[in-house]
Every structure is written in C-alpha cells, then in structure tokens.
Amino acid sequence: MQLSTHFRGIPEGNASLLGILQHPDGTVLKQLQPPPRGPREQEFYNKVYDSDCCDSILLELREYLPKYFGVWSPPTAPNDAYLKLEDVTRKFNKPCIMDVKIGQKSYDPYASAEKIQQQVSKYPLMEEIGFLVLGMRVYHMSSDSYETQNQHYGRSLTKETVKDGISKFFHSGYCLRKDVVAASIQKVEKILEWFESQTQLNFYASSLLFVYEGLCQATTMRLSDVTLAEKRRVPKGVLSGGDVLEYNNNINVINSTENGKIEASISKGFSKFYALHKKACSKRHHSQLSLEVKNSEQDNVWKSSSCITQEHLNGNVLPQLEKVFYHMPAETKESANVEVRMIDFAHVFPSKTKDEGYIYGLKNLITVLQNILDN
C-alpha cells in the first residue's frame, strides 16, 4: 500500500514532517504524537465519535470536525499509529487552504514556565489578537498556479497588517472572493455559537482549517476548455437571451441598453476566459456570447453598481468587472463552496467554564473577516 504526503495549509514537502499522509481510500492519516499529546487527541476523537454518545453538545461538535474513522496502522509497521480522518479537501478541484490557530494562549494549563515563554515569544500578539495564521495555500486563476505562505508569514502580521494578510487568502488573482469571505463568516459564527453554549471543554493550540474551491464552477470555465477559444477572435456581438456572461481582461463593455442587455466586444489575445453562470453553462458557438439580465427590476442594479462605459475601461478592466459581479442581485449568484473545520486536539481539557480564550479569538477573527468583506 502506497501512501502519499498530504498538504494541509503548509509548504509542500513539509507535510510528511507533520505526519499527514494520504490514504488510498481518500482519507488522511495523522501520525499519533508522543504521549501525552497523541493519546489525548485520540481520547478526544473517541469521546466525540463514540457510537453510544448521547451528549447533545458533543453530537453538535461533530458538525465542525473532520469525520473520524479510528486509529490505523500500516501492515508493515504495526507499532506506528495514525488517526484516520476525513480529507476535507478531497471534493475540491483546486483547494485553497488556510490554517488559523485560535485562542489567546497556544499553551495549555499544564505547560512549564519554559514552554509558556517559548510559545509567547513565537507570536507575542496572540494574546491580544486571539489567533495566528499558521499557513495558507491559494490558487490564482490568473496564473493557474498556487501561492504558498508558511507560519513565518503569519507571525510577521501585526495589528495593522493582519486584515490585508488574511485577505490574501481570499484573492483569486483577479479579484477578492467576497462570496467566500461571506460564507466563511457564517461558518465561523456557527462554531462561535457552539462555544458560547458549552462549558465542558477548553481548547488550546487548536486550529480552524479553511478550504474553498479556487476554480469555482459558478464563476469560471474549466481552464482546459479555453485553449480553442484563445486561438480565435470573438467578433463583436450583443449579449442577449442567455444565462452566461463570459469575459476576460481585454473585454470592452460598451454600455447598458434600456432592456437590460449589455453589448460587448472582445479583442484578440486574451489569456483566460471566465464565465458567470446564473444556471448551468451551456455550450455555445465561439462567435456568440450572451447574458440576459432577468428584468427591469435588475436594470437599476446593473446601472447603479458601476456605470460601465468605454472610458471607464481604458485602464485596468478588472476592478469594473469585480463591481459588476459583486453588486449583482443575490439570486443570480451561487453560494460559495466553503469548509471551515476545527482541527488539532492534542491540548483539549475538561472544563466547567466557557472557553473565553477561544471565544475571544473567534470574535476577533470574525471582525477581521467582516472588515475584509465590507471594505
């Protein structure tokens, strides 16, 4: 049986150092850490996923964790133990991944003075900010490539730069994925609700794993479908009667007509073709592009969101296209495919009080995400 390294928000090549492997059946394997951390994490998973569990708090917690499939050992090394977990990234074509440690303290109540000093010195702002970006990997549609940042990037962020530092994770290379930001906020808010309802457990040095689709089917065509289109000039035409707006970085949107349709011309040599689907993208002849703005009710939205004329687009067209996309009525957008899961439970302890440190970090993270969305 062959196992492969699995990327989890850290630079490629380092995954094996953390014991994260890909099992052939599609799950991931996290090597059990030495005592007491490894047994503690295993005990946590066993407790939450106990088949006889009837605790409503723990049953709800399952919604925010990777699914747990027990402990696995390779036949050739029966003494090596791995936690067998759901691969949260498996369903994505181009997964964008970010690992954010949550809480004011990254050390547990039983840590030595030396350990406390070591952890505090790594990121002194942890207590004030309540979270730390451990790494991210972002797919850029513009270059069909990934950008990777490690934990040193996160530790370099200050109170003044943390918003911009995190917003990098939500940028496609063309525009800010506000749909993903909004969906992420909703997911984190659900986890916050759970924390504010429970007094059983306190979490230290635990993380949130953010994953979203970088090659979003709701907003892009498959890059492999672009080759032929790039070789042809698409003549000027009126967008009418369809459900798809296709554009690139050389499109020239001329004006909005009274009936809510948009006329466009597209020049030679464009590098990527993107599509905004109101339903499903149907195949069309390369010489015709179409979009039907549903009715006069939407006309004002298109016109007020950005009065797009030729002179507006003589520079960089992307900001204008972003305005059009993100000011569209909600019913014309598909919700972003986003996962936010809690991970890393080697420092989870029983408690009789709310986990104020984790709650503090979640609230601050939501504030930062909301600022990214609003601005």
N, C-alpha and C positions, 0 to 999 in steps of 0.2 A: 504494500500500500504506500502510495507516494503522497506526502503532504507538502503543501506549498506555503510560503510566508504570506501573511495577510496584512494588508495596510490598514491601520486604524488611526488616521489623523497624524501620522508621524512620517518622517522621511523614509522613502523606500530603502530597503536594505537594513533598517534598524528594527523592523518588526520581529525578526527572529530573536533578537536580543531580549525582547519582552515576552517571548514565548507565545506569540499569537500566530497560530497556524491555520491553514485552510484544510478542512477535511473533505475528502472526495464527495461526501453526501451533501455538501453545501453548508454545513455548519462550520463554526470556527472553534478552535481549541486554544484555551488559555492555560498555560502551564501553571500548575499549583505552586504558589510561592512557599518558601520555607516557613516553618512554624515561627510565631503563631499566626502570621498573616494568611497563609494559604488555608489552613483548617478553619480559620474564622470566616473567610469568604465562602468556603464550601458549606459551612454551617448556615450561613445567611441564605444561600440559594436553597438549601434543603428545607429550611424553615418556611420560606415564602412559597415554594412549589410543592410542599407536602400534599399528597393526594387527599389526606384527611383534614386539611386546613379548612376551618370554617370562620376564621377571623376576617371580618369584612375589610379591615384596614389592609391586611396583607393580601387579600384577594384583589383589591383595587390596585395595590402596588404592582402586581404582575403586569398591568397595562403599560407601565412605564419602564419595564426592564426587558432585556433580551430574553427570549424563551430559554429555559434551562433543561438540558437533556441528561443531566447526571455527570458522573466522572468517567472518563475514558482513558485507557492505557493502550499503547501500541503493542501488538503481539510480540514484537522483537525486544521490547523494553517494558515488561510488566510493572516495574517499580516506578516508572515515570507516570505521573498522574496529570490529567488535563481536565479542566472544566469544559464541558461540551455545550456550546451556546449558539443561539440563533445568529446568523450573519445578517445584521441589519442592512448591510449594503447590497445584498445579493440581488434584489429586484431592480436595482438601478443600472442603467447603461453606462453613464458617466457620473459616478457618485462623487459629490462634493462633500467633504468630511471635515468636521471641526470637533476637537476635544477640549472642553472647558471644565476645569476643576472648580467646584463650587464650595463656598463656605469661607468663614473668616479665619479659620485655622486649618492648616494642612497637616497637623499633628494631632494624635489622639490624647485622651486624658492620662494615659499611662506612659507617655513619652518622657524620656530623660531630659534633663536640662540641656545636655549637649545636642540631643535630637531637636529640641524646640528651637535652639539657636540656629542650628543648621537650616531648618525649614524656613524660619523667619528671614534669614539672610538671603535666601533664594529669591524671595519676592516680598519685600517689606510692605508693599501696598495691599497685600492680600487681606489684611485685617480691615483696611479702610474701604477697599473696593468690593471685596467679598467673592471674587472669582479670578481665575487666571487662565488665559488661553494657553493650552499645552501644545497645540499644533493644529494645522489646517492643510487641506489639500483641495484646491479649487480648479475646476475645469473651465477653461476660457474658450468659448465658441469661436472667438475671433481668430485664434491661432491653432485651434484644435490641439491644445496641449494643457498640461497641468502646471499650476504654480503651487509650490510646497513651502510651508513655513514650519519651523520646529519650535520647541519650548523657549529657545533664546529670543525668538521674535516676541512671544507673549510677555516675557519678563522685561522686555525693553519698553513695553507700553506704559505710559503714565496716565494720570487722571485726565490730562488734556488730549492725549492721543488715542485713548482706548476705544472711543467711538469709531474713529476712522480706521483703527487697526482691525476691529471686528467687521466693519462694513466691507472690508476687502474680501471677506469670505462670501459675501452675497453679490459680488460683481462678476458678471458673465464675460467680461472683456469688451462688451458693447454697452451694457447698461446695468444699473443696480436692479437686482431681482427683488423688487418690493413685494411681490406675491409670496416669495419665500420668507422674507422677513415677517410679514403679517402672519403667515402660517406658523412660523417658529414661535412667535409671541403667544399664540393661542395654546401651543403645546406646552410651553414653559409655564403658562398660567395654570394649566391643569395640574402640573406637578406641584406648583406652589399651593394650590387648594388642598392637595393631599397632605402636604407637610403641615399646613395650618390646622388640619383635622386630627393629627396623630401625636401621641406623646409616648410612643413605645420605643422608638429608635432614634439614635443620633448618628449622623454620617460625617466622617472626617476623610479628607483626601479622596473623595469620590467625585466623579465627573458626570457631565452631560455630554452625550455624543449626538451631534447634529449631522444629519445626512439629507441631501436633496439631490434631485436629478439635474445635472448640469446640462444635458442635452434634452431639454424639455420638449416633449412631443406636442404640447399645447402651443408652443411658440416657435418651433423650428422644424425645418425639414431635415431628414436624415442627410448628413454630410455626403454620404455615398451617392445620393441622388442628384447631387449638384453638378457633377463633372460635365455632363452633356449640356446642361443649361448654361454653364460658364463659357462654352465654346460658341454659343450663338448670341446674336444680338436680338433682344426682345424689342419689337417695334412699339412705338407709342400707341397707347390704347386707353379706352375709357373703362374704368373699373365698374362693372355692373353685374347684378344678378347672381352673385356668388357668395360664398361664405369665407373666402380666404384673402387676406392681404399679404402679398409677398413683396419683400423689399430687400435692399442691400445698401451698402454705404455709398453708392453713387446714384441712388434714386432721386428724382426731382419731382416732388409733389407740387402740382401747379395751383390747384385751388379746390375749394368745396363748391359743388353746384347746389342749386336750390332743392333738388330732390334728395340730397344727402349722399350722392355718389361722388367719388373722388377720381379725378383724372390724373394719370401719372405717365411719365416716360422714364425708361431705364437705359442707361448708357452702356457701352462696351466695357469689358474687362473687370466686371465686378468679381469680388473674391468669394463671397458667401451668399447663399440665398436663404432667407428666413421666411417663415410663414406664421401668421397669426390665425389660428383655427377657431372659428366660432362653434363648429361641429367637428366633423372629420375632414381631413384634407383629401379632396378628390383629385384624381389625376387630370391634368388639363394639358392642352397643346401649349408649347413653349411661347407661342406668339400671343397668348391671351392671359391676362391677369384679371382677377375680379374680386370685388368686395361689395356687398350690399349692406349699407347701414340701415338697420331694420325699418325705421320710420322717422317721421318728422320730430318725434319725441327725442330722438337721439341726435338730430341735426345740430341742435344748440350745443350739445356736449362736445361734438367734434369741433365746432367752430370756436367755442369759447376756450377749449383746452389749449389750443395753440393755433393762431391764425396762420396757417402754413401757406406761404406764397414763395415764389421763386427767390425773391431777395432774401428771405429768411434762411434759405438753404444754400447760399453761395459759399458758406464755410463748412463747418462740420455738421452733417445732417443728423448725426446720432442723437444729440440732445432733443431735437424736434420730434424724432420718431419715438423717443422714450416718453415725451409728454403725451403724444397721441395714445400710446399703448397704456400708460398708467392712468390716464384720465378716462379711459373707456368705461362705459357702464358695467357694473359688476356682473350682470348676467351674460356678458359676452366673453368673460374670462373663465378659464377652468382653474379650479383650486390647485395650488402647488402640491406636488408630491413630496412631503417632508416627514422625516422621522426625527424625534428627539427622545433619546432613551438614557436612563441612568445606568452608569457602569462603574466598576471598580469598588469592591465592597470588602476590602481587607481590613478596614478600620470602621466597622459598624458596631455600635454598642447599645445594649438595652438602656432605656431611659424612662423617667417619669415626667419629663417636661418636654415642651416643644423644642425642636432643633432650631434655635434662634439664629445660629451662625449660618446654617444652610438657607433659612428663610431670608436672611439679610442679603445673601449673595444672589438668590433668585430674584428678589425685588430690584436690586441694582442692575442685574443683567437685563431684566425686562425694561427698565428705564432706558438703558443704553439702546436696546433694540427699538424701542418706541421712538427714541430720538433719531435713529437712523431712518426709520420709516417716515417720520414727519418731515425731516429735512431733505 
